[in-house]
């Protein structure tokens, strides 16, 4: 009896992941269309502070530009010139699965930011 409950819970979790992936794909596709229609103007999906001190900050920014999602980790501020430490380029599908593996809370934050952008964009 207990094994059946575990299987049911596991199956519902898979369904939740599939739902998140489907919604994320739909929203990323909308964002890509908007970005492409606006001369490849980058649209920020999320911005996360990695490290901060009195004079500089290290951030991770994910944006959509053209057909790709670009993750950049860079340092800026104070007397420090802008320094790009890392840059990752993903297709939309790769990004979705990368986000899902990395952090569900970041994925939800990303969805929230996309919704805010779409609401603002549609209102304009």
Sine and cosine of phi, psi and omega as CSV:
sin_phi,cos_phi,sin_psi,cos_psi,sin_omega,cos_omega
0.00,0.00,-0.69,0.72,-0.02,-1.00
-0.90,0.43,-0.59,0.81,-0.01,-1.00
-0.89,0.45,-0.63,0.78,0.01,-1.00
-0.89,0.46,-0.65,0.76,0.02,-1.00
-0.89,0.45,-0.67,0.75,0.02,-1.00
-0.89,0.47,-0.67,0.74,0.01,-1.00
-0.89,0.45,-0.65,0.76,0.01,-1.00
-0.90,0.44,-0.70,0.71,0.02,-1.00
-0.89,0.45,-0.70,0.72,0.00,-1.00
-0.89,0.46,-0.69,0.72,0.01,-1.00
-0.90,0.44,-0.61,0.79,0.02,-1.00
-0.94,0.35,-0.53,0.85,0.05,-1.00
-0.91,0.41,-0.68,0.74,0.05,-1.00
-0.87,0.49,-0.66,0.75,0.02,-1.00
-0.90,0.44,-0.64,0.77,0.04,-1.00
-0.89,0.45,-0.70,0.72,0.05,-1.00
-0.87,0.49,-0.69,0.72,0.01,-1.00
-0.89,0.46,-0.64,0.77,0.04,-1.00
-0.89,0.46,-0.73,0.69,0.02,-1.00
-0.88,0.48,-0.68,0.74,0.01,-1.00
-0.89,0.46,-0.71,0.71,-0.01,-1.00
-0.88,0.47,-0.74,0.67,-0.01,-1.00
-0.90,0.44,-0.67,0.74,-0.01,-1.00
-0.89,0.45,-0.69,0.72,0.03,-1.00
-0.86,0.50,-0.71,0.70,0.00,-1.00
-0.86,0.51,-0.70,0.71,-0.05,-1.00
-0.95,0.32,-0.63,0.77,0.04,-1.00
-0.89,0.45,-0.65,0.76,0.02,-1.00
-0.88,0.47,-0.65,0.76,0.05,-1.00
-0.89,0.46,-0.70,0.71,-0.01,-1.00
-0.89,0.45,-0.65,0.76,0.03,-1.00
-0.88,0.47,-0.68,0.74,0.03,-1.00
-0.87,0.49,-0.70,0.72,0.01,-1.00
-0.89,0.45,-0.70,0.71,0.00,-1.00
-0.88,0.48,-0.70,0.71,-0.01,-1.00
-0.93,0.38,-0.57,0.82,0.01,-1.00
-0.96,0.26,-0.32,0.95,0.00,-1.00
-0.96,-0.28,0.68,0.73,0.06,-1.00
0.83,0.56,0.68,0.73,0.04,-1.00
0.85,0.53,0.55,0.84,0.07,-1.00
-0.92,0.39,0.83,-0.55,-0.05,-1.00
-0.92,0.38,0.63,-0.77,0.03,-1.00
-0.89,-0.46,0.83,-0.56,-0.06,-1.00
-0.97,0.22,0.80,-0.60,0.05,-1.00
-1.00,0.00,-0.66,0.75,0.11,-0.99
-0.37,-0.93,0.35,-0.94,0.04,-1.00
-0.67,-0.74,0.80,-0.60,-0.09,-1.00
-0.72,-0.70,0.77,-0.64,0.06,-1.00
-0.99,0.16,0.80,-0.61,0.02,-1.00
-1.00,-0.06,-0.75,0.66,-0.01,-1.00
-0.52,-0.86,0.58,-0.81,-0.02,-1.00
-0.61,-0.79,0.66,-0.75,0.13,-0.99
-0.70,-0.71,-0.20,-0.98,-0.10,-1.00
-0.89,0.46,-0.54,0.84,-0.13,-0.99
-0.91,-0.42,-0.29,0.96,-0.05,-1.00
-0.58,-0.81,0.20,-0.98,-0.01,-1.00
-0.61,-0.79,0.62,-0.78,0.10,-1.00
-0.94,-0.34,0.80,-0.59,-0.08,-1.00
-0.78,-0.63,0.37,-0.93,0.15,-0.99
-0.88,-0.48,0.81,-0.58,0.00,-1.00
-0.81,-0.59,0.75,-0.66,0.10,-1.00
-0.94,-0.33,0.76,-0.64,0.02,-1.00
-0.65,-0.76,0.34,-0.94,0.05,-1.00
-0.95,-0.31,0.76,-0.65,0.07,-1.00
-0.53,-0.85,0.79,-0.62,-0.03,-1.00
0.91,0.41,-0.85,-0.52,-0.02,-1.00
-0.96,-0.28,0.17,0.99,-0.15,-0.99
-0.78,-0.62,0.36,-0.93,0.17,-0.99
-0.96,-0.27,0.79,-0.61,-0.08,-1.00
-0.90,-0.44,0.80,-0.61,0.08,-1.00
-0.95,-0.30,0.81,-0.58,0.03,-1.00
-0.81,-0.58,0.72,-0.70,0.10,-0.99
-0.91,-0.41,0.87,-0.49,-0.05,-1.00
-0.58,-0.81,0.33,-0.95,0.01,-1.00
-0.90,-0.44,0.63,-0.77,0.02,-1.00
-0.39,-0.92,0.23,-0.97,0.08,-1.00
0.94,-0.33,0.37,-0.93,0.04,-1.00
0.85,0.53,-0.73,-0.68,-0.01,-1.00
-1.00,-0.02,0.01,1.00,-0.03,-1.00
-1.00,0.09,0.84,-0.55,0.09,-1.00
-0.93,0.36,0.38,-0.92,0.02,-1.00
-0.87,0.49,0.82,-0.57,-0.05,-1.00
-0.80,-0.59,0.90,-0.44,0.05,-1.00
-1.00,0.04,0.91,-0.42,0.00,-1.00
-1.00,0.09,-0.68,0.73,-0.05,-1.00
-0.61,-0.79,0.45,-0.89,0.12,-0.99
-0.55,-0.84,0.79,-0.61,0.01,-1.00
-0.84,-0.55,0.68,-0.73,0.01,-1.00
-0.86,-0.51,0.80,-0.60,-0.05,-1.00
-0.84,-0.55,0.50,-0.86,0.27,-0.96
-0.96,0.27,0.34,-0.94,0.00,-1.00
-0.82,0.57,-0.67,0.74,0.00,-1.00
-0.91,0.42,-0.67,0.74,0.03,-1.00
-0.88,0.47,-0.67,0.74,-0.02,-1.00
-0.88,0.47,-0.68,0.74,-0.02,-1.00
-0.86,0.51,-0.74,0.68,-0.02,-1.00
-0.95,0.32,-0.56,0.83,0.07,-1.00
-0.89,0.46,-0.70,0.71,0.02,-1.00
-0.90,0.43,-0.68,0.73,-0.02,-1.00
-0.88,0.47,-0.64,0.77,0.04,-1.00
-0.95,0.31,-0.59,0.81,-0.10,-0.99
-0.95,0.30,-0.83,0.56,-0.08,-1.00
-0.25,-0.97,0.87,-0.50,0.04,-1.00
-0.92,0.40,-0.58,0.81,0.00,-1.00
-0.92,0.39,-0.60,0.80,0.07,-1.00
-0.93,0.37,-0.59,0.80,0.06,-1.00
-0.89,0.46,-0.69,0.72,0.02,-1.00
-0.92,0.40,-0.61,0.79,0.07,-1.00
-0.89,0.46,-0.67,0.74,0.02,-1.00
-0.88,0.47,-0.71,0.70,0.05,-1.00
-0.87,0.50,-0.66,0.75,0.02,-1.00
-0.89,0.45,-0.70,0.71,0.03,-1.00
-0.90,0.44,-0.64,0.77,0.04,-1.00
-0.89,0.45,-0.70,0.71,0.02,-1.00
-0.87,0.50,-0.68,0.73,0.03,-1.00
-0.88,0.47,-0.69,0.72,0.02,-1.00
-0.88,0.47,-0.73,0.68,-0.03,-1.00
-0.89,0.46,-0.64,0.77,0.04,-1.00
-0.89,0.45,-0.69,0.72,0.03,-1.00
-0.91,0.41,-0.69,0.72,-0.03,-1.00
-0.89,0.45,-0.70,0.72,-0.03,-1.00
-0.94,0.33,-0.47,0.88,0.00,-1.00
-0.97,0.24,-0.40,0.92,-0.06,-1.00
-0.98,0.22,0.00,0.00,0.00,0.00
